[in-house]
Amino acid sequence: MRTNRLPPIVRLGLGALLGWIVAQQLAILSALQRIDVQQSLTQTIRPLQPGLQFKEQREIAGCTITHTVEDGVERIVYKPHQPRFQTPLLMQHGMFHGAWCWHLWQELFAGWGWESHAFSLPGHAGSPVRRRIAHCTLDYYLRFLKAEVERLPRRPVLVGHSMGGALIQWYLKYVGDDLPAAVLVAPWVSHHMFEEGAGRFLRLDPLFYALMLLSGTANPMVRTPQRAARLFISERAVYSPPELHARLGPESMRVLYQHNWPFWRPPERVRTPLLWVAGEQDAGISEAAERRSAAHYRADYIVAEQAGHNLIMEHNYRQTAERIQQWLEERDLR
């Protein structure tokens, strides 16, 4: 009876590869376990050496748009000519994205009288790389969000999408629960991102986790326009799959690990008024899980109907923004 056995050299190679993957993952988990978030936040963000500097300013109806790259951070600011609110909006993007992803909402909110600031994390969009993306963590990204809050003359309303919503949760726990309000847009869930997301990701793309382990990054999640579109948008989104994919950048795998026990536990009570916005057709995070997470924080909760994960560029992005604007108006922010 013949048996099909792999040649010894192949078995040896597969064993070595498996051993390398296991060792890599154990090293990552050990490094995450050693992180002290409060200590991480005390580390100074060093300005990059002069080199890449950029400034562009243009006018649209009733609004000035300023796009800059200064001190290693890309920022896009929409400032209405006749502002109605002194409290600014600070917008935090999610995995693979950058400040660019907020432009549709920034234009709308400028028309309603809000000054808004969007920035790109290091190594995303127009912000230069400071640390290898594969080594970036949520506490590292949190330093930059904290710095952007502190550079504004007034405490902002934080608006965070996806991983940006997770960073707002981290901000409220580790930096300060003293914001005028915060809006979490299709955010990562309150407790265990893998518990909610891993199974859904695997059903969407059975190969992604193996490829992620091999690459040491989260990049395989968006390795083609079709994969990215399936995860982020519906067929009616403003961006086409190739248009969206062309704008996406690399991302760390460690951030996905870090928003889980034992590295993360959500605060039990939050004083900052919260609005939680879920996408009804979100492929990555179920609406039921979003609802449970909102209930944990006692947040107000709305669902964007027939919308995928990227609510900020879905076909009904304006209606979703209008509901957020109404909620902010009810907070009587000035």
VEXPA-377423 format. One record per residue (C-alpha): residue in one letter; chain; x, y, z. Coordinates in nm, 2 decimals. Example, Ala and Ser with C-alpha at 12.3 -4.5 7.8 and 13.67 -1.06 7.14 Angstrom:
2
(node A,A,(1.23,-0.45,0.78))
(node S,A,(1.37,-0.11,0.71))
***
This chain:
334
(node M,A,(0.00,0.00,0.00))
(node R,A,(0.15,0.33,-0.10))
(node T,A,(0.14,0.63,0.13))
(node N,A,(0.19,0.99,0.02))
(node R,A,(0.44,1.12,0.27))
(node L,A,(0.62,1.46,0.24))
(node P,A,(0.99,1.44,0.17))
(node P,A,(1.20,1.49,0.49))
(node I,A,(1.34,1.82,0.37))
(node V,A,(0.98,1.96,0.32))
(node R,A,(0.87,1.83,0.66))
(node L,A,(1.18,1.99,0.82))
(node G,A,(1.10,2.32,0.64))
(node L,A,(0.74,2.32,0.76))
(node G,A,(0.84,2.24,1.11))
(node A,A,(1.09,2.53,1.11))
(node L,A,(0.83,2.77,0.97))
(node L,A,(0.58,2.66,1.24))
(node G,A,(0.84,2.70,1.51))
(node W,A,(0.93,3.05,1.38))
(node I,A,(0.56,3.15,1.38))
(node V,A,(0.50,3.02,1.74))
(node A,A,(0.82,3.19,1.86))
(node Q,A,(0.72,3.52,1.69))
(node Q,A,(0.37,3.52,1.84))
(node L,A,(0.50,3.43,2.19))
(node A,A,(0.74,3.72,2.17))
(node I,A,(0.47,3.96,2.06))
(node L,A,(0.24,3.85,2.34))
(node S,A,(0.52,3.88,2.60))
(node A,A,(0.60,4.23,2.48))
(node L,A,(0.24,4.34,2.50))
(node Q,A,(0.22,4.19,2.85))
(node R,A,(0.51,4.41,2.97))
(node I,A,(0.36,4.74,2.85))
(node D,A,(0.27,4.99,3.12))
(node V,A,(0.02,5.23,2.94))
(node Q,A,(0.07,5.51,3.19))
(node Q,A,(0.44,5.49,3.16))
(node S,A,(0.41,5.47,2.78))
(node L,A,(0.21,5.80,2.78))
(node T,A,(0.49,5.98,2.96))
(node Q,A,(0.73,5.92,2.68))
(node T,A,(0.80,6.24,2.48))
(node I,A,(0.70,6.25,2.11))
(node R,A,(1.02,6.37,1.95))
(node P,A,(0.98,6.60,1.65))
(node L,A,(1.12,6.46,1.33))
(node Q,A,(1.42,6.62,1.17))
(node P,A,(1.32,6.90,0.93))
(node G,A,(1.25,6.75,0.59))
(node L,A,(0.89,6.67,0.49))
(node Q,A,(0.69,6.98,0.55))
(node F,A,(0.37,7.06,0.36))
(node K,A,(0.10,7.33,0.37))
(node E,A,(-0.19,7.38,0.14))
(node Q,A,(-0.49,7.60,0.20))
(node R,A,(-0.80,7.63,-0.01))
(node E,A,(-1.15,7.77,0.02))
(node I,A,(-1.49,7.61,-0.03))
(node A,A,(-1.83,7.76,0.03))
(node G,A,(-1.82,7.92,0.37))
(node C,A,(-1.51,7.72,0.49))
(node T,A,(-1.13,7.73,0.48))
(node I,A,(-0.95,7.39,0.45))
(node T,A,(-0.59,7.37,0.57))
(node H,A,(-0.39,7.06,0.49))
(node T,A,(-0.05,7.04,0.66))
(node V,A,(0.23,6.80,0.75))
(node E,A,(0.43,6.95,1.04))
(node D,A,(0.66,6.79,1.29))
(node G,A,(0.58,6.45,1.14))
(node V,A,(0.20,6.47,1.17))
(node E,A,(-0.05,6.52,0.88))
(node R,A,(-0.35,6.73,0.98))
(node I,A,(-0.66,6.84,0.78))
(node V,A,(-0.86,7.12,0.94))
(node Y,A,(-1.20,7.25,0.82))
(node K,A,(-1.27,7.60,0.97))
(node P,A,(-1.61,7.76,0.89))
(node H,A,(-1.61,8.13,0.82))
(node Q,A,(-1.90,8.17,1.06))
(node P,A,(-1.86,7.91,1.33))
(node R,A,(-2.15,7.83,1.56))
(node F,A,(-1.96,7.63,1.81))
(node Q,A,(-1.63,7.70,2.00))
(node T,A,(-1.58,7.34,2.09))
(node P,A,(-1.39,7.17,1.80))
(node L,A,(-1.43,6.82,1.67))
(node L,A,(-1.11,6.60,1.67))
(node M,A,(-1.14,6.30,1.44))
(node Q,A,(-0.94,5.98,1.49))
(node H,A,(-0.92,5.73,1.20))
(node G,A,(-0.90,5.35,1.22))
(node M,A,(-0.68,5.08,1.09))
(node F,A,(-0.52,5.13,0.75))
(node H,A,(-0.69,5.47,0.71))
(node G,A,(-0.57,5.83,0.76))
(node A,A,(-0.70,6.18,0.80))
(node W,A,(-0.83,6.17,0.44))
(node C,A,(-1.12,5.94,0.53))
(node W,A,(-1.31,6.21,0.72))
(node H,A,(-1.34,6.47,0.44))
(node L,A,(-1.71,6.40,0.36))
(node W,A,(-1.81,6.45,0.73))
(node Q,A,(-1.57,6.74,0.78))
(node E,A,(-1.74,6.93,0.49))
(node L,A,(-2.08,6.86,0.64))
(node F,A,(-1.99,6.96,0.99))
(node A,A,(-1.82,7.28,0.87))
(node G,A,(-2.15,7.37,0.70))
(node W,A,(-2.32,7.32,1.04))
(node G,A,(-2.07,7.55,1.21))
(node W,A,(-1.82,7.31,1.35))
(node E,A,(-1.44,7.34,1.33))
(node S,A,(-1.30,7.00,1.28))
(node H,A,(-0.95,6.85,1.30))
(node A,A,(-0.84,6.52,1.15))
(node F,A,(-0.49,6.38,1.18))
(node S,A,(-0.30,6.08,1.06))
(node L,A,(-0.12,5.84,1.30))
(node P,A,(0.25,5.78,1.23))
(node G,A,(0.30,5.57,0.92))
(node H,A,(-0.06,5.63,0.80))
(node A,A,(-0.15,5.84,0.49))
(node G,A,(0.07,6.16,0.50))
(node S,A,(0.23,6.11,0.84))
(node P,A,(0.59,5.97,0.81))
(node V,A,(0.69,5.64,0.97))
(node R,A,(0.84,5.68,1.31))
(node R,A,(0.83,5.32,1.43))
(node R,A,(0.80,5.00,1.22))
(node I,A,(0.43,4.95,1.16))
(node A,A,(0.46,4.59,1.28))
(node H,A,(0.58,4.72,1.62))
(node C,A,(0.30,4.98,1.67))
(node T,A,(0.06,4.94,1.96))
(node L,A,(-0.25,5.11,2.08))
(node D,A,(-0.07,5.28,2.37))
(node Y,A,(0.18,5.41,2.12))
(node Y,A,(-0.10,5.55,1.90))
(node L,A,(-0.27,5.69,2.21))
(node R,A,(0.03,5.92,2.27))
(node F,A,(-0.04,6.09,1.95))
(node L,A,(-0.42,6.13,2.02))
(node K,A,(-0.33,6.27,2.36))
(node A,A,(-0.09,6.52,2.20))
(node E,A,(-0.35,6.63,1.94))
(node V,A,(-0.61,6.69,2.22))
(node E,A,(-0.36,6.89,2.42))
(node R,A,(-0.25,7.11,2.13))
(node L,A,(-0.61,7.24,2.08))
(node P,A,(-0.71,7.56,2.27))
(node R,A,(-1.03,7.39,2.40))
(node R,A,(-1.12,7.03,2.50))
(node P,A,(-1.27,6.88,2.18))
(node V,A,(-1.54,6.63,2.11))
(node L,A,(-1.36,6.32,2.01))
(node V,A,(-1.50,6.13,1.70))
(node G,A,(-1.34,5.79,1.64))
(node H,A,(-1.40,5.53,1.37))
(node S,A,(-1.32,5.16,1.42))
(node M,A,(-0.98,5.14,1.59))
(node G,A,(-1.02,5.51,1.64))
(node G,A,(-1.32,5.43,1.86))
(node A,A,(-1.10,5.19,2.06))
(node L,A,(-0.85,5.46,2.11))
(node I,A,(-1.12,5.69,2.25))
(node Q,A,(-1.21,5.41,2.50))
(node W,A,(-0.84,5.39,2.59))
(node Y,A,(-0.82,5.77,2.62))
(node L,A,(-1.12,5.78,2.86))
(node K,A,(-0.96,5.51,3.07))
(node Y,A,(-0.59,5.62,3.07))
(node V,A,(-0.58,5.99,2.99))
(node G,A,(-0.90,6.17,3.11))
(node D,A,(-1.27,6.11,3.13))
(node D,A,(-1.34,6.48,3.11))
(node L,A,(-1.44,6.55,2.75))
(node P,A,(-1.75,6.75,2.65))
(node A,A,(-1.86,6.44,2.45))
(node A,A,(-1.74,6.16,2.23))
(node V,A,(-1.88,5.98,1.93))
(node L,A,(-1.77,5.63,1.85))
(node V,A,(-1.84,5.53,1.49))
(node A,A,(-1.85,5.16,1.42))
(node P,A,(-1.59,5.12,1.70))
(node W,A,(-1.42,4.82,1.83))
(node V,A,(-1.63,4.65,2.09))
(node S,A,(-1.59,4.72,2.46))
(node H,A,(-1.43,4.40,2.58))
(node H,A,(-1.28,4.14,2.35))
(node M,A,(-1.21,4.23,1.98))
(node F,A,(-1.10,3.88,1.89))
(node E,A,(-1.40,3.72,2.06))
(node E,A,(-1.63,3.93,1.84))
(node G,A,(-1.42,3.98,1.52))
(node A,A,(-1.20,3.67,1.47))
(node G,A,(-1.48,3.44,1.37))
(node R,A,(-1.64,3.69,1.14))
(node F,A,(-1.30,3.77,0.98))
(node L,A,(-1.23,3.40,0.92))
(node R,A,(-1.57,3.35,0.75))
(node L,A,(-1.50,3.65,0.53))
(node D,A,(-1.14,3.54,0.45))
(node P,A,(-1.03,3.20,0.57))
(node L,A,(-0.66,3.27,0.48))
(node F,A,(-0.62,3.60,0.65))
(node Y,A,(-0.51,3.48,0.99))
(node A,A,(-0.24,3.24,0.84))
(node L,A,(-0.11,3.52,0.62))
(node M,A,(-0.12,3.76,0.91))
(node L,A,(0.10,3.53,1.12))
(node L,A,(0.34,3.49,0.83))
(node S,A,(0.37,3.86,0.76))
(node G,A,(0.37,3.98,1.12))
(node T,A,(0.12,4.26,1.02))
(node A,A,(-0.25,4.30,0.96))
(node N,A,(-0.19,4.39,0.60))
(node P,A,(-0.34,4.06,0.46))
(node M,A,(-0.68,4.18,0.58))
(node V,A,(-0.69,4.43,0.29))
(node R,A,(-0.46,4.26,0.04))
(node T,A,(-0.69,4.31,-0.26))
(node P,A,(-0.95,4.57,-0.34))
(node Q,A,(-1.22,4.30,-0.31))
(node R,A,(-1.10,4.19,0.03))
(node A,A,(-1.09,4.55,0.16))
(node A,A,(-1.43,4.63,0.02))
(node R,A,(-1.59,4.32,0.17))
(node L,A,(-1.46,4.42,0.51))
(node F,A,(-1.53,4.80,0.50))
(node I,A,(-1.80,4.91,0.26))
(node S,A,(-2.13,4.81,0.10))
(node E,A,(-2.19,4.81,-0.28))
(node R,A,(-2.36,5.15,-0.24))
(node A,A,(-2.06,5.33,-0.08))
(node V,A,(-1.92,5.65,-0.22))
(node Y,A,(-1.58,5.49,-0.28))
(node S,A,(-1.54,5.20,-0.52))
(node P,A,(-1.33,4.90,-0.41))
(node P,A,(-1.02,5.01,-0.62))
(node E,A,(-1.06,5.38,-0.50))
(node L,A,(-1.07,5.27,-0.13))
(node H,A,(-0.79,5.02,-0.17))
(node A,A,(-0.56,5.27,-0.33))
(node R,A,(-0.59,5.49,-0.02))
(node L,A,(-0.53,5.23,0.25))
(node G,A,(-0.19,5.18,0.41))
(node P,A,(-0.02,4.92,0.62))
(node E,A,(-0.12,4.83,0.98))
(node S,A,(0.01,4.65,1.29))
(node M,A,(-0.12,4.31,1.40))
(node R,A,(-0.04,4.40,1.76))
(node V,A,(-0.32,4.65,1.79))
(node L,A,(-0.57,4.37,1.73))
(node Y,A,(-0.42,4.16,2.01))
(node Q,A,(-0.40,4.45,2.25))
(node H,A,(-0.77,4.53,2.27))
(node N,A,(-0.84,4.20,2.44))
(node W,A,(-0.80,4.05,2.78))
(node P,A,(-0.54,4.03,2.95))
(node F,A,(-0.41,4.35,2.79))
(node W,A,(-0.73,4.55,2.81))
(node R,A,(-1.02,4.58,3.04))
(node P,A,(-1.28,4.86,2.98))
(node P,A,(-1.37,5.11,3.25))
(node E,A,(-1.68,5.03,3.43))
(node R,A,(-1.82,5.38,3.44))
(node V,A,(-1.76,5.67,3.21))
(node R,A,(-1.88,6.03,3.28))
(node T,A,(-1.82,6.17,2.93))
(node P,A,(-2.14,6.17,2.73))
(node L,A,(-2.11,5.90,2.46))
(node L,A,(-2.29,5.83,2.13))
(node W,A,(-2.23,5.49,1.99))
(node V,A,(-2.30,5.45,1.61))
(node A,A,(-2.32,5.11,1.45))
(node G,A,(-2.35,5.00,1.09))
(node E,A,(-2.64,4.76,1.03))
(node Q,A,(-2.44,4.57,0.76))
(node D,A,(-2.10,4.59,0.92))
(node A,A,(-1.91,4.28,0.80))
(node G,A,(-1.65,4.30,1.07))
(node I,A,(-1.85,4.37,1.39))
(node S,A,(-2.20,4.26,1.44))
(node E,A,(-2.47,4.51,1.53))
(node A,A,(-2.56,4.30,1.83))
(node A,A,(-2.21,4.32,1.97))
(node E,A,(-2.20,4.69,1.92))
(node R,A,(-2.53,4.72,2.10))
(node R,A,(-2.39,4.52,2.40))
(node S,A,(-2.08,4.74,2.41))
(node A,A,(-2.29,5.06,2.41))
(node A,A,(-2.49,4.92,2.69))
(node H,A,(-2.18,4.86,2.89))
(node Y,A,(-2.08,5.22,2.87))
(node R,A,(-2.44,5.34,2.90))
(node A,A,(-2.39,5.52,2.57))
(node D,A,(-2.67,5.66,2.35))
(node Y,A,(-2.70,5.43,2.06))
(node I,A,(-2.81,5.46,1.69))
(node V,A,(-2.78,5.23,1.39))
(node A,A,(-2.70,5.34,1.04))
(node E,A,(-2.94,5.14,0.83))
(node Q,A,(-2.80,4.94,0.53))
(node A,A,(-2.45,5.07,0.60))
(node G,A,(-2.12,4.89,0.61))
(node H,A,(-1.83,4.94,0.85))
(node N,A,(-1.71,5.27,0.69))
(node L,A,(-2.01,5.48,0.78))
(node I,A,(-1.81,5.79,0.69))
(node M,A,(-1.82,5.70,0.32))
(node E,A,(-2.14,5.50,0.29))
(node H,A,(-2.43,5.60,0.06))
(node N,A,(-2.61,5.75,0.36))
(node Y,A,(-2.31,5.92,0.52))
(node R,A,(-2.50,6.25,0.53))
(node Q,A,(-2.80,6.10,0.72))
(node T,A,(-2.57,5.94,0.98))
(node A,A,(-2.38,6.27,1.02))
(node E,A,(-2.71,6.45,1.07))
(node R,A,(-2.81,6.22,1.35))
(node I,A,(-2.48,6.28,1.52))
(node Q,A,(-2.52,6.66,1.47))
(node Q,A,(-2.86,6.64,1.63))
(node W,A,(-2.72,6.45,1.93))
(node L,A,(-2.44,6.71,1.97))
(node E,A,(-2.70,6.99,1.95))
(node E,A,(-2.89,6.82,2.24))
(node R,A,(-2.57,6.83,2.45))
(node D,A,(-2.58,7.21,2.42))
(node L,A,(-2.21,7.24,2.33))
(node R,A,(-2.08,7.59,2.26))
***
